Amino acid sequence: MRYYVTIADRTIEVELTAEGARVDGRLIRADLVTLPGTPIRHLLADGRSHALLARPGERRGQWQLQLDGYRFEAEVLDERTRAIRGMTAAEHPATGPKPVRAPMPGLVVRVEVEPGQAVRAGQGVVVMEAMKMENELKAEAAGVVASVLVAAGQAVEKGAVLVEFRA
């Protein structure tokens, strides 16, 4: 089975085979085991051991990942889904920068932007505390803050819109 994994702006082709995983054509011997009673998985890739926590995102194919203490988001699409999205994307182009949403339930610690402020791609806009860890949420693309829908000290649910933008 072939998948396309997008992290930040880079897409990697991953093909799962009997021998292991082919990542952009390179064979990697990999084994993934769930630790019983936990959401943590143990990944052994080319003889190196990694702790992996993977939680589904708000859309099909989106994942919130934590690998060896580093957090990131990934989109994983199989060949069929990728082809369908490719055909429909031309019919429904994006209308502007995506709003920043809460990736999990938590508490807003700081809001780092205000309406009317220009932001660049990757700029931090809100700091949230979840599971006793602070997480800086960032703008995906450059834009102007249209509205800030939260304040410091406010509890939010997963998926709540925190900051909206205009192009």
Number of C-alpha atoms within 10 A of each C-alpha: 9 16 20 19 19 16 14 12 5 8 15 14 18 20 18 15 12 6 10 15 21 17 17 12 11 10 16 16 16 17 14 13 11 13 11 8 6 8 11 17 17 16 18 16 15 12 11 9 13 15 15 21 19 17 16 15 18 15 8 11 14 17 20 17 18 16 16 11 11 8 13 13 18 19 19 21 19 16 13 11 15 13 12 10 12 11 11 10 11 9 8 9 8 9 8 12 18 18 21 20 20 22 23 19 16 21 21 22 19 17 21 14 18 14 14 14 12 15 19 13 12 13 16 17 20 25 18 25 18 16 10 9 9 14 18 16 21 19 23 17 17 18 20 19 22 17 17 21 12 17 14 14 14 12 14 19 13 13 14 16 17 20 25 19 23 16 13
